[in-house]
Amino acid sequence: MTTISRYIIREHLPPFFFSLAVIMFVFVTKFIVQYIGKLFGKGLSTLTILEFVYLNLAWMLALAIPMAVLIASLMAFGRLSADNEITILKTSGINLYRIISPVLIWAALLTLGMIWYNDVVLPEYNHRARQLAHSITRKNPAFSLEEGLFMKEKNLNIFVEEIQRPLETELTRNSNLVDPEYDGPEQGNDRLRNITIFDASAPGLQRTITAQYGYLRFDRAREQLVFNLFNGEIHEIDTRDYSEYRRVAFQRNQFNLQADDQVFKRVEQKQRGDREMPIDTMRAIVDRREASMVEEIARRKEILAEMLPPADSLHLDRADTSLAVSPDKLYLASVTATRKVQSNLQRVNTSLNTTRELRRQVYKYEVEIQKKYSIPFACIVFVLVGAPLGIRARKGSIAIGVAFSIGFFLLYWVCLIGGEDLADRQLLEPWLAMWIPNILVGGMGLYLTIRTVQETQFFNWERLPAFVGRFFKD
């Protein structure tokens, strides 16, 4: 590698890593805002929340790298052009193709690395992230009580008139779900006063529990909420005929409530979706689905052959009187034939539906396979776009880099999403649907690069608004 090539690549690395960090920060912020209601307030540990965010960084990185390449190309070539280094290189007899080629080689190596990443690393992280997300959804929010409000938990309605918190709890305003290791008031837990519990768990029996005060703890080993109640009463009445009533007074009573959904449990799932599989696994599935489609087509041909026998087999000799049958037998034969035809038609429809479902699965997996190649290839495409725009802009401004990169990346992303939707509807071949963004944006980039090398104007900058046009003045 020559000195000039190393210099040009070094110029790209700082804006690349800077823009990558900014894009990842935007993605992470949007992700946390989107999932804030599902992560916080459920009693999850900080490590679990950080693990969930960390696992989702994988798909964010796969999208952020091509965009960072575009911003880096715009900013790096913009700075070189603004400082007249591009002009100096051209006057030294170095062609623009030679100036851009080191970055294209760097982008090609990055593309190969991203293909490996999408095939090996990304599926595993997506699988672990989905498992963790499923485990989080199974956990209910942490149980808490509020003064003067009814709290419903399964078949219980719990009312607490006053909650006396210890000083340290009052200062820190921690959750009032008490210490799982509580064994008495000396532990400094919240003291609940004037407690009323309406229990409707037993059919045909209405139970009301009252207590002057009590404590609540969570028994993690038994996965139970444990109420330690003092100086209270239990009132029970048979709601079927209201003939029986029972009242029991107690000085101390323990009331347990099963709360297994309050414990976070990891769910292990072996089944994987299309975004959780490497390319070889999806290729094998596609081959099996296509083989099944061939079998379904052959099966339909056999059914149709039964329904439509060869014409020679239908030749009858009208002179042969031995073929005469009674009307009853003729009616029975017609009913049998009708039922057989209906049965065969049902078999054909079932085979057609099976074929449609198999084809839908083939398209789905093919789209995901092509996506693992097309998105990394965008690194090369965005160099072809970013280099000529950066040279023409003559500014290394972050604002320009962000503005143009967002525009081209939105165009690329809209084409990618639209192509995937068309492929899912089987209106477009999967390979074409996933490569349309690269073909369209890459074609534009190639055109801009050629026009830049020829030093011809590809935009009429004078028609741009003044606040935009000033960035592109020669």
C-alpha positions in Angstrom: 0.0 0.0 0.0 1.4 3.4 -1.0 1.8 6.4 1.2 -1.1 8.2 -0.5 -3.4 5.2 0.0 -2.6 4.9 3.7 -3.1 8.7 4.0 -6.5 8.6 2.4 -7.7 5.7 4.5 -6.4 7.3 7.7 -8.5 10.4 6.8 -11.6 8.1 6.7 -11.1 6.3 10.0 -11.8 9.2 12.5 -15.1 10.3 10.9 -16.1 6.7 10.4 -15.7 5.8 14.1 -17.2 9.1 15.2 -20.3 8.8 13.0 -20.6 5.1 14.0 -20.7 6.1 17.7 -23.3 8.9 17.0 -25.5 6.5 15.0 -25.3 3.8 17.6 -26.2 6.3 20.3 -29.2 7.4 18.3 -30.3 3.8 17.8 -29.8 2.9 21.5 -31.7 5.9 22.6 -34.6 5.2 20.3 -34.6 1.5 21.5 -34.6 2.4 25.2 -37.5 4.9 24.7 -39.4 2.3 22.7 -39.0 -0.4 25.4 -38.9 1.7 28.5 -42.4 0.5 29.5 -41.5 -3.1 29.0 -38.1 -3.0 30.9 -38.6 -0.7 33.8 -41.1 -1.1 36.6 -41.0 -4.9 36.4 -38.4 -5.4 39.1 -35.7 -6.5 36.6 -32.1 -6.2 37.7 -29.8 -3.6 36.1 -27.7 -6.4 34.7 -30.7 -8.0 32.9 -31.7 -4.6 31.4 -28.1 -4.0 30.2 -27.9 -7.5 28.8 -31.1 -6.9 26.8 -29.7 -3.7 25.4 -26.4 -5.3 24.7 -27.9 -8.2 22.7 -29.9 -5.8 20.6 -26.7 -3.9 19.7 -25.9 -6.6 17.2 -28.6 -5.6 14.6 -28.0 -1.9 15.3 -24.4 -2.4 14.4 -25.3 -4.2 11.1 -27.3 -1.1 10.0 -25.0 1.6 11.4 -21.8 0.5 9.7 -22.9 1.2 6.1 -24.4 4.5 7.1 -21.1 5.4 8.9 -19.2 4.6 5.7 -21.3 7.1 3.8 -20.8 9.8 6.4 -17.1 9.1 6.6 -16.7 9.3 2.8 -18.6 12.6 2.6 -16.6 14.2 5.5 -13.2 12.8 4.5 -13.3 13.7 0.8 -15.0 17.0 1.7 -12.1 17.9 3.9 -9.5 16.9 1.3 -11.3 18.9 -1.3 -11.8 22.0 0.9 -8.0 22.0 1.7 -7.2 21.7 -2.1 -5.5 18.3 -1.5 -7.6 16.7 -4.2 -6.5 19.5 -6.6 -2.8 18.9 -5.7 -3.2 15.2 -6.2 -4.8 15.7 -9.6 -2.1 18.2 -10.7 0.5 15.6 -9.7 -1.0 13.3 -12.3 -3.0 11.1 -9.9 -6.4 10.2 -11.3 -9.5 10.5 -9.2 -10.2 6.8 -9.7 -6.8 6.2 -8.1 -7.7 8.5 -5.2 -11.0 6.7 -4.5 -9.8 3.2 -5.1 -8.1 2.7 -1.6 -11.5 3.6 0.1 -13.3 1.1 -2.2 -10.8 -1.6 -1.3 -11.3 -0.7 2.4 -15.1 -0.8 1.9 -14.8 -4.2 0.1 -12.9 -5.7 3.0 -15.5 -4.2 5.4 -18.2 -5.8 3.3 -16.6 -9.3 3.6 -16.3 -8.8 7.4 -20.0 -7.7 7.6 -21.1 -10.7 5.6 -19.3 -13.0 8.1 -20.8 -11.0 10.9 -24.3 -11.2 9.6 -23.9 -15.0 9.0 -22.2 -16.0 12.3 -22.6 -13.4 15.0 -25.9 -11.7 14.2 -28.2 -14.8 14.2 -26.9 -15.9 17.6 -27.4 -12.5 19.2 -30.9 -12.2 17.6 -31.8 -15.6 19.1 -30.6 -14.7 22.5 -32.3 -11.3 22.4 -35.7 -12.9 21.4 -35.4 -15.5 24.3 -34.6 -12.7 26.8 -37.5 -10.6 25.5 -39.9 -13.5 25.8 -38.7 -14.1 29.4 -39.2 -10.4 30.2 -42.8 -10.4 28.9 -43.7 -13.3 31.1 -42.7 -11.4 34.3 -45.4 -9.2 35.8 -44.5 -5.8 37.3 -43.2 -5.8 40.9 -46.0 -5.9 43.4 -46.5 -2.7 45.3 -49.1 -1.1 47.5 -50.3 2.5 47.7 -52.1 4.2 50.6 -55.8 4.5 50.2 -56.0 2.5 46.9 -57.2 -1.0 46.1 -54.5 -3.2 44.7 -55.7 -6.2 42.6 -53.6 -9.3 42.5 -55.2 -12.3 40.9 -58.3 -13.1 43.0 -57.5 -10.6 45.8 -58.3 -7.0 46.3 -56.0 -5.5 48.9 -56.6 -2.1 50.7 -54.1 -0.5 53.0 -55.1 2.7 54.8 -51.6 3.8 55.9 -48.1 2.7 55.1 -45.5 3.6 57.7 -42.1 3.6 56.1 -38.7 3.5 57.9 -36.8 6.7 57.7 -34.2 5.3 55.3 -36.9 4.0 53.0 -38.8 7.3 53.2 -35.6 9.2 52.2 -34.7 6.9 49.3 -38.3 6.2 48.3 -37.5 2.6 47.4 -40.2 0.2 46.3 -42.4 -0.8 49.1 -42.1 -4.5 48.2 -40.3 -5.5 51.4 -37.1 -7.3 52.0 -37.4 -11.0 51.0 -35.5 -11.9 54.1 -37.9 -10.2 56.5 -38.6 -12.0 59.7 -40.0 -9.3 61.9 -40.5 -5.6 62.3 -37.0 -5.1 63.6 -35.8 -5.6 59.9 -37.1 -2.1 59.1 -39.8 -3.0 56.6 -42.9 -1.0 55.8 -45.5 -1.2 58.4 -49.0 -1.6 56.9 -51.9 -0.3 59.1 -55.7 -1.0 58.8 -55.4 -3.7 56.2 -58.4 -5.2 54.4 -58.2 -8.1 52.0 -61.1 -9.4 49.9 -60.4 -12.9 48.8 -62.5 -14.4 46.0 -60.2 -17.4 45.2 -62.6 -20.0 46.6 -65.7 -20.6 44.5 -68.9 -20.0 46.4 -67.1 -18.5 49.4 -66.6 -14.8 50.1 -63.7 -14.2 52.5 -62.8 -10.8 54.1 -59.6 -10.4 56.2 -59.0 -7.4 58.3 -56.0 -6.5 60.5 -54.8 -3.5 62.5 -51.3 -3.8 61.1 -49.0 -6.1 59.3 -45.9 -6.6 57.1 -45.4 -7.9 53.6 -42.4 -9.9 52.4 -41.6 -11.9 49.2 -40.5 -15.5 49.7 -38.3 -16.0 46.6 -37.7 -19.7 47.4 -41.4 -20.5 47.4 -42.3 -17.7 45.0 -45.0 -16.4 47.3 -46.1 -13.0 48.7 -46.3 -13.5 52.5 -48.6 -11.2 54.6 -47.8 -11.3 58.4 -51.0 -9.8 59.9 -51.7 -8.9 63.5 -54.8 -8.3 65.6 -57.4 -9.0 63.0 -60.5 -11.0 61.9 -61.5 -13.4 59.2 -65.1 -13.2 57.9 -66.4 -16.0 55.7 -69.9 -16.4 54.1 -71.3 -19.0 51.7 -72.5 -17.0 48.7 -74.5 -19.9 47.3 -77.4 -19.6 49.8 -75.9 -17.2 52.4 -76.9 -19.8 55.1 -73.5 -20.1 56.7 -71.3 -17.3 58.2 -68.1 -17.7 60.2 -66.0 -15.2 62.1 -62.5 -15.9 63.4 -60.4 -13.5 65.4 -56.6 -13.8 65.5 -53.6 -12.1 67.1 -51.2 -13.2 64.4 -51.9 -14.8 61.1 -49.9 -15.5 58.0 -51.5 -15.2 54.6 -49.7 -16.5 51.5 -50.3 -15.6 47.9 -48.7 -17.5 45.0 -46.7 -15.1 42.9 -44.5 -17.1 40.6 -44.8 -14.4 37.9 -43.0 -12.0 40.2 -39.8 -14.0 39.7 -37.8 -13.5 36.5 -37.2 -16.8 34.8 -35.2 -17.3 31.6 -37.0 -19.3 29.0 -34.9 -21.5 26.7 -36.3 -22.0 23.2 -34.6 -24.1 20.6 -36.8 -23.1 17.7 -35.3 -20.3 15.6 -36.8 -17.7 13.3 -35.4 -16.8 9.9 -33.4 -13.9 11.4 -31.8 -16.3 13.9 -30.3 -18.7 11.4 -27.0 -18.7 9.5 -27.0 -18.9 5.7 -26.3 -22.6 5.4 -29.2 -23.5 7.7 -31.6 -21.4 5.6 -30.2 -22.8 2.4 -31.0 -26.3 3.7 -34.5 -25.3 4.6 -35.1 -23.7 1.2 -33.9 -26.9 -0.5 -36.3 -29.0 1.5 -39.2 -26.7 0.8 -38.4 -26.7 -2.9 -38.3 -30.5 -2.9 -41.6 -30.6 -1.1 -43.0 -28.3 -3.8 -41.9 -30.6 -6.5 -43.6 -33.5 -4.7 -46.8 -31.5 -4.4 -46.8 -30.7 -8.1 -46.3 -34.4 -8.9 -49.1 -35.4 -6.6 -51.5 -33.0 -8.3 -50.6 -34.4 -11.7 -51.4 -37.9 -10.4 -54.8 -36.7 -9.1 -55.6 -35.0 -12.3 -54.6 -38.1 -14.2 -57.2 -40.1 -12.2 -59.8 -37.5 -12.9 -59.1 -37.3 -16.6 -58.3 -40.8 -18.0 -56.8 -41.1 -21.5 -59.3 -40.6 -24.3 -58.8 -44.2 -25.7 -60.0 -45.6 -22.4 -63.4 -43.8 -22.9 -64.1 -45.5 -26.3 -67.4 -47.4 -26.2 -68.8 -49.8 -28.8 -72.4 -48.8 -29.2 -73.2 -52.1 -30.7 -72.3 -53.9 -27.5 -75.5 -54.4 -25.6 -73.8 -56.0 -22.6 -73.1 -52.5 -21.3 -76.7 -51.8 -20.5 -77.3 -51.1 -16.8 -80.3 -50.6 -14.6 -81.3 -47.0 -13.6 -80.5 -47.8 -9.9 -77.0 -48.9 -10.7 -76.6 -45.9 -13.0 -77.7 -43.5 -10.2 -75.4 -45.2 -7.7 -72.5 -45.0 -10.1 -73.1 -41.3 -10.7 -73.2 -40.5 -7.0 -70.0 -42.5 -6.4 -68.3 -40.7 -9.3 -69.5 -37.3 -8.0 -68.1 -38.0 -4.5 -64.8 -39.1 -6.0 -64.5 -36.0 -8.1 -65.3 -33.8 -5.1 -62.7 -35.7 -3.0 -60.1 -35.3 -5.7 -60.9 -31.6 -6.1 -60.4 -31.2 -2.3 -57.1 -33.0 -2.5 -56.0 -30.6 -5.4 -57.0 -27.5 -3.4 -55.2 -28.8 -0.3 -52.1 -29.5 -2.5 -52.3 -26.0 -4.0 -52.6 -24.4 -0.5 -49.6 -26.4 0.6 -47.6 -25.3 -2.4 -48.5 -21.7 -1.7 -47.3 -22.0 1.9 -44.1 -23.7 0.8 -43.4 -21.0 -1.7 -44.1 -18.3 0.9 -41.5 -19.9 3.2 -39.0 -20.2 0.4 -39.4 -16.5 -0.4 -39.1 -15.6 3.2 -35.8 -17.4 3.7 -34.4 -16.3 0.4 -35.1 -12.7 1.3 -33.2 -13.1 4.5 -30.3 -14.9 2.8 -30.0 -12.1 0.2 -30.3 -9.4 2.9 -27.2 -10.8 4.6 -25.3 -10.0 1.4 -27.0 -6.9 0.1 -26.8 -4.7 3.3 -23.0 -5.3 3.7 -22.5 -4.5 0.0 -24.0 -1.1 0.7 -20.6 -0.1 2.2 -19.2 -0.1 -1.4 -22.3 1.6 -2.8 -22.1 4.4 -0.3 -18.4 5.1 -1.1 -19.5 5.6 -4.7 -22.1 8.1 -3.5 -20.1 9.8 -0.7 -16.8 10.3 -2.5 -18.1 12.5 -5.4 -20.5 14.4 -3.2 -17.7 15.1 -0.7 -15.4 16.3 -3.4 -18.0 18.5 -4.9 -19.1 19.9 -1.6 -15.6 21.1 -0.7 -16.6 21.1 3.0 -15.8 18.7 5.7 -18.8 19.8 7.7 -20.7 17.4 9.9 -24.0 19.1 8.8 -23.4 18.3 5.2 -22.4 14.7 5.9 -25.4 14.1 8.1 -27.8 15.7 5.7 -26.7 13.9 2.5 -26.2 10.6 4.3 -29.7 10.7 5.8 -31.2 11.4 2.4 -29.4 8.6 0.6 -29.8 6.2 3.5 -33.5 6.9 3.7 -33.8 6.2 -0.1 -31.8 3.0 0.4 -33.9 2.0 3.4 -37.2 2.7 1.7 -36.2 0.6 -1.3 -35.1 -2.2 1.0 -38.3 -2.2 3.0 -40.5 -1.9 -0.2 -38.5 -4.7 -1.9 -38.9 -7.0 1.1 -42.6 -6.3 1.2 -43.0 -7.1 -2.5 -41.0 -10.3 -2.1 -43.1 -11.4 0.9 -46.2 -10.9 -1.4 -44.3 -12.9 -4.1 -44.6 -10.1 -6.5 -40.8 -9.8 -6.9 -38.0 -12.3 -6.9 -36.1 -12.3 -3.5 -32.7 -11.6 -5.0 -34.0 -8.7 -7.0 -36.1 -7.3 -4.1 -33.0 -7.1 -1.9 -30.6 -5.8 -4.5 -32.8 -3.1 -5.9 -31.5 -0.5 -3.3 -27.9 -1.3 -4.3 -28.7 -1.2 -8.0 -30.5 2.1 -7.7 -28.3 3.9 -5.2 -25.2 2.3 -6.7 -26.1 3.4 -10.2 -26.5 7.0 -8.9 -23.2 6.8 -7.2 -21.5 5.4 -10.2 -22.9 8.2 -12.3 -21.8 10.8 -9.8 -18.3 9.3 -9.7 -17.9 9.3 -13.5 -19.1 12.9 -13.8 -16.8 14.0 -11.0 -13.8 12.3 -12.7 -14.8 14.1 -15.9 -15.1 17.3 -13.9 -18.6 18.0 -15.3 -21.4 19.5 -13.3 -24.1 17.0 -12.2 -26.1 19.5 -10.1 -27.1 23.0 -10.9 -26.0 24.5 -7.6 -27.3 28.0 -8.5 -30.8 26.7 -8.2 -30.3 25.6 -4.6 -31.4 27.8 -1.8 -28.8 30.2 -0.6 -28.2 28.4 2.8 -27.5 25.2 0.9 -25.8 26.5 -2.1 -23.0 28.3 -0.1 -21.6 24.9 0.9 -21.0 23.9 -2.8 -19.4 27.1 -4.1 -16.2 26.4 -6.0 
